[in-house]
Amino acid sequence: MEIENWKNSENALVREFIFENQTKLAEFVLLVARYSDGVNHHADMQISESRKLRLSITTHDENGLTQLDFDWANGLNERIK
């Protein structure tokens, strides 16, 4: 199954974002955190070069991708259109 703008990489769905500044990045991280808390499924987040964000979602208990991950990625896509 493919999700728009997400890559399947090492048993996880991965998407990268570049923001115009750290404030925009921080606002987006808060949006992701609130969404994740609401659905009780959380992505790994890696920030680099002060304005780049890499999200990686997988189901750790299953050691790979499950429907939860695809639903999470689709849900995030809907929130950031």
Backbone as a chain_set.jsonl record, in Angstrom:
{"seq": "MEIENWKNSENALVREFIFENQTKLAEFVLLVARYSDGVNHHADMQISESRKLRLSITTHDENGLTQLDFDWANGLNERIK", "coords": {"N": [[0.85, -1.183, 0.0], [0.552, 2.198, -0.842], [1.189, 5.498, 0.298], [0.425, 8.84, -0.248], [3.163, 10.973, -0.708], [4.765, 9.648, 1.15], [7.415, 7.38, 1.923], [8.156, 3.932, 1.846], [10.318, 2.592, 3.984], [12.698, 0.548, 5.347], [10.859, -1.054, 6.949], [9.148, 0.945, 7.839], [7.109, 3.873, 7.47], [8.131, 6.813, 5.912], [8.607, 10.297, 5.874], [9.791, 13.429, 4.758], [10.292, 16.827, 5.649], [10.827, 20.287, 4.937], [11.204, 23.377, 6.421], [10.57, 26.93, 6.471], [11.654, 28.221, 8.643], [12.744, 27.78, 12.096], [10.64, 28.253, 13.848], [8.296, 27.693, 12.369], [8.781, 24.971, 11.956], [8.687, 24.057, 14.637], [6.012, 24.618, 15.289], [4.758, 22.808, 13.584], [5.725, 20.365, 14.59], [4.416, 20.364, 17.045], [1.757, 20.16, 16.147], [1.88, 17.562, 15.025], [2.482, 16.111, 17.349], [0.183, 16.549, 18.933], [-1.797, 15.39, 17.308], [-0.816, 12.745, 17.25], [-0.949, 12.039, 19.993], [-3.686, 12.122, 20.261], [-4.575, 9.937, 18.761], [-3.162, 7.966, 19.883], [-0.789, 6.859, 18.8], [2.47, 7.056, 17.794], [4.948, 8.841, 16.001], [8.45, 8.575, 15.196], [10.61, 11.33, 15.407], [12.952, 13.295, 13.759], [15.065, 15.984, 13.831], [17.032, 18.061, 11.82], [19.721, 20.163, 10.679], [18.542, 22.513, 11.524], [16.025, 23.17, 10.388], [14.881, 21.027, 9.124], [12.797, 18.179, 9.069], [12.305, 14.809, 9.787], [9.962, 12.341, 9.651], [9.096, 9.199, 10.935], [7.149, 6.4, 10.912], [6.114, 3.488, 12.515], [4.999, 0.312, 13.778], [6.12, -0.518, 16.679], [5.689, -2.644, 18.476], [5.003, -4.686, 16.777], [7.168, -4.949, 15.221], [7.332, -3.738, 12.696], [5.439, -2.519, 9.844], [1.963, -1.809, 10.228], [-1.628, -1.682, 9.813], [-2.289, 0.461, 11.411], [-0.178, 2.274, 11.061], [-0.404, 3.086, 8.379], [-2.931, 4.26, 8.501], [-2.35, 6.31, 10.302], [-0.479, 7.878, 8.833], [-2.083, 8.628, 6.634], [-4.021, 10.087, 8.025], [-2.485, 12.206, 9.043], [-1.696, 13.391, 6.637], [-4.215, 14.351, 5.802], [-4.631, 16.351, 7.694], [-2.753, 18.274, 7.08], [-3.181, 19.323, 4.603]], "CA": [[0.0, 0.0, 0.0], [1.323, 3.442, -0.909], [0.58, 6.689, 0.861], [0.944, 10.021, -0.933], [4.302, 11.698, -0.124], [5.466, 8.817, 2.126], [8.214, 6.287, 1.378], [8.282, 2.75, 2.679], [11.756, 2.457, 4.188], [13.11, -0.242, 6.513], [9.688, -1.401, 7.757], [8.522, 2.151, 8.378], [6.751, 4.914, 6.516], [9.011, 7.954, 6.17], [8.359, 11.518, 5.114], [10.674, 14.52, 5.156], [9.764, 18.178, 5.48], [11.748, 21.403, 5.126], [10.433, 24.553, 6.809], [11.29, 28.179, 6.211], [12.388, 28.605, 9.846], [12.534, 26.87, 13.227], [9.324, 28.485, 14.438], [7.342, 26.901, 11.579], [9.061, 23.571, 12.272], [8.194, 23.788, 15.995], [4.548, 24.593, 15.219], [4.38, 21.553, 12.94], [6.001, 19.289, 15.548], [3.315, 20.399, 18.007], [0.6, 19.595, 15.458], [2.103, 16.118, 14.949], [2.391, 15.564, 18.709], [-1.23, 16.562, 19.351], [-2.467, 14.36, 16.511], [-0.339, 11.439, 17.724], [-1.537, 11.792, 21.308], [-5.113, 11.892, 20.076], [-4.822, 8.589, 18.216], [-2.297, 7.075, 20.666], [0.19, 6.205, 17.922], [3.458, 8.135, 17.736], [6.053, 8.748, 15.049], [9.773, 9.055, 15.565], [10.881, 12.603, 14.753], [14.365, 13.671, 13.747], [15.295, 17.341, 13.331], [18.425, 18.301, 11.425], [20.02, 21.413, 9.977], [17.69, 23.532, 12.15], [14.692, 23.348, 9.824], [14.462, 19.811, 8.431], [12.149, 17.204, 9.94], [12.065, 13.481, 9.219], [9.02, 11.541, 10.42], [9.14, 7.766, 10.658], [6.091, 5.749, 11.677], [6.081, 2.028, 12.476], [4.418, -0.256, 14.989], [7.256, -1.161, 17.339], [5.266, -3.916, 19.077], [4.9, -5.682, 15.699], [8.441, -4.912, 14.485], [7.118, -3.374, 11.298], [4.255, -1.752, 9.482], [0.615, -2.356, 10.381], [-2.663, -0.765, 9.33], [-2.207, 1.676, 12.243], [0.797, 3.198, 10.481], [-0.996, 3.651, 7.168], [-4.005, 5.149, 8.952], [-1.716, 7.481, 10.907], [0.081, 8.7, 7.755], [-3.219, 9.22, 5.909], [-4.623, 11.079, 8.903], [-1.624, 13.388, 9.064], [-1.842, 14.032, 5.321], [-5.476, 15.088, 5.804], [-4.517, 17.518, 8.573], [-1.797, 19.271, 6.589], [-3.499, 19.719, 3.212]], "C": [[0.891, 1.241, 0.0], [0.497, 4.591, -0.359], [1.235, 7.897, 0.198], [2.009, 10.727, -0.089], [5.08, 10.913, 0.936], [6.229, 7.726, 1.397], [8.2, 5.131, 2.371], [9.773, 2.446, 2.783], [12.037, 1.683, 5.468], [11.95, -0.521, 7.471], [9.049, -0.215, 8.452], [8.079, 3.028, 7.21], [7.521, 6.169, 6.904], [8.609, 9.124, 5.278], [9.261, 12.619, 5.666], [10.054, 15.858, 4.788], [10.9, 19.172, 5.657], [10.898, 22.651, 5.357], [11.256, 25.812, 6.581], [12.066, 28.665, 7.43], [12.049, 27.642, 10.985], [11.17, 27.061, 13.878], [8.258, 27.678, 13.7], [7.535, 25.41, 11.852], [8.476, 23.212, 13.633], [6.669, 23.73, 16.022], [4.065, 23.283, 14.613], [4.615, 20.364, 13.869], [4.888, 19.232, 16.592], [2.032, 19.831, 17.395], [0.706, 18.068, 15.399], [1.939, 15.482, 16.328], [0.94, 15.504, 19.181], [-2.025, 15.499, 18.602], [-2.098, 12.968, 17.033], [-0.917, 11.078, 19.079], [-3.019, 11.45, 21.184], [-5.454, 10.506, 19.574], [-3.985, 7.53, 18.926], [-1.388, 6.214, 19.783], [1.19, 7.285, 17.544], [4.591, 7.839, 16.757], [7.366, 9.118, 15.722], [10.013, 10.328, 14.762], [12.358, 12.93, 14.879], [14.487, 15.045, 13.098], [16.77, 17.475, 12.98], [18.521, 19.632, 10.699], [19.032, 22.523, 10.333], [16.29, 23.701, 11.567], [14.199, 22.162, 9.005], [13.9, 18.815, 9.447], [11.932, 15.913, 9.169], [11.13, 12.747, 10.169], [9.124, 10.093, 9.972], [8.099, 7.095, 11.544], [6.137, 4.241, 11.43], [5.422, 1.548, 13.761], [5.506, -1.089, 15.664], [6.893, -2.514, 17.93], [5.193, -5.042, 18.045], [6.185, -5.758, 14.867], [8.256, -4.616, 12.999], [5.825, -2.616, 11.106], [2.97, -2.533, 9.741], [-0.367, -1.334, 9.818], [-2.665, 0.531, 10.129], [-1.29, 2.727, 11.624], [0.249, 3.874, 9.228], [-2.119, 4.623, 7.519], [-3.428, 6.438, 9.533], [-1.194, 8.423, 9.819], [-1.025, 9.368, 6.947], [-3.87, 10.319, 6.734], [-3.8, 12.357, 8.975], [-1.726, 14.129, 7.727], [-3.112, 14.867, 5.268], [-5.372, 16.383, 6.608], [-3.623, 18.607, 8.004], [-2.049, 19.677, 5.137], [-3.503, 21.21, 3.058]], "O": [[1.863, 1.319, 0.752], [-0.721, 4.648, -0.528], [2.46, 7.966, 0.096], [1.789, 11.037, 1.081], [5.979, 11.473, 1.563], [5.765, 7.203, 0.384], [8.229, 5.337, 3.584], [10.413, 2.086, 1.794], [11.653, 2.117, 6.554], [12.052, -0.252, 8.668], [8.475, -0.356, 9.532], [8.612, 2.93, 6.105], [7.561, 6.546, 8.075], [8.314, 8.958, 4.095], [9.468, 12.728, 6.875], [9.388, 16.0, 3.763], [11.827, 18.935, 6.432], [9.986, 22.944, 4.584], [12.483, 25.763, 6.507], [13.022, 29.427, 7.293], [11.17, 26.791, 10.846], [10.606, 26.104, 14.409], [7.41, 27.047, 14.332], [6.559, 24.668, 11.966], [7.834, 22.171, 13.772], [6.095, 22.883, 16.706], [3.078, 22.71, 15.073], [3.79, 19.453, 13.928], [4.466, 18.142, 16.979], [1.302, 19.097, 18.062], [-0.261, 17.364, 15.69], [1.32, 14.425, 16.454], [0.521, 14.507, 19.768], [-2.836, 14.79, 19.198], [-2.969, 12.121, 17.231], [-1.331, 9.939, 19.296], [-3.537, 10.6, 21.908], [-6.501, 9.957, 19.918], [-4.081, 6.343, 18.616], [-1.243, 5.01, 19.996], [0.798, 8.329, 17.023], [5.114, 6.725, 16.702], [7.391, 9.875, 16.692], [9.665, 10.402, 13.584], [12.939, 12.853, 15.962], [14.065, 15.244, 11.959], [17.644, 17.059, 13.741], [17.535, 20.153, 10.178], [18.735, 23.379, 9.5], [15.441, 24.325, 12.204], [13.215, 22.275, 8.276], [14.45, 18.633, 10.533], [11.437, 15.924, 8.042], [11.45, 12.551, 11.341], [9.228, 9.803, 8.781], [8.153, 7.202, 12.769], [6.192, 3.785, 10.289], [5.305, 2.306, 14.723], [5.774, -2.222, 15.265], [7.703, -3.44, 17.892], [5.307, -6.217, 18.396], [6.272, -6.541, 13.921], [8.948, -5.183, 12.153], [5.203, -2.14, 12.056], [2.895, -3.74, 9.511], [0.031, -0.247, 9.397], [-3.003, 1.587, 9.594], [-1.588, 3.921, 11.659], [0.415, 5.079, 9.037], [-2.243, 5.683, 6.906], [-3.952, 7.525, 9.289], [-1.437, 9.628, 9.874], [-0.919, 10.547, 6.61], [-4.231, 11.367, 6.199], [-4.349, 13.459, 8.97], [-1.831, 15.356, 7.699], [-3.094, 15.98, 4.744], [-5.964, 17.396, 6.235], [-3.731, 19.762, 8.416], [-1.198, 20.316, 4.518], [-3.749, 21.717, 1.964]]}, "num_chains": 1, "name": "protein.A"}
